[in-house]
């Protein structure tokens, strides 16, 4: 068995791509438009996976856009995604500068949570073990939920 992807339903392709690609830094590796089914699938890979050419075997995020509007309630659009990052502080700083709220700051130098425009929680984990605690992160309060 091999892990393929995590599917997340989105309401606005442009807003979602701005977040996942423009701000979080994922790379679009494949897109499927299905007129009969009235949906678009966009597959995204983490840059390191995309650079090594394993984007057909790497864990992918599948953004599903249903052309007919629907309000996703009760967890129908998912729970959370998790990504390992080289420098959690630099990543969170870049995201904040891009207008993303850090819901659970990396106070421990290891883990943070943010949310996509569609309310999907994204866990960021420091690669190779926690960084030393540092300000402003160490004293930053939680914002909202994750």
Beta strands, then each sheet from edge to edge (+ up, - down):
strand 1: 5-10
strand 2: 27-34
strand 3: 39-45
strand 4: 60-66
strand 5: 80-85
strand 6: 102-104
strand 7: 111-115
strand 8: 121-126
sheet 1: 1+ 4+ 3- 2+
sheet 2: 5+ 8+ 7- 6+
end
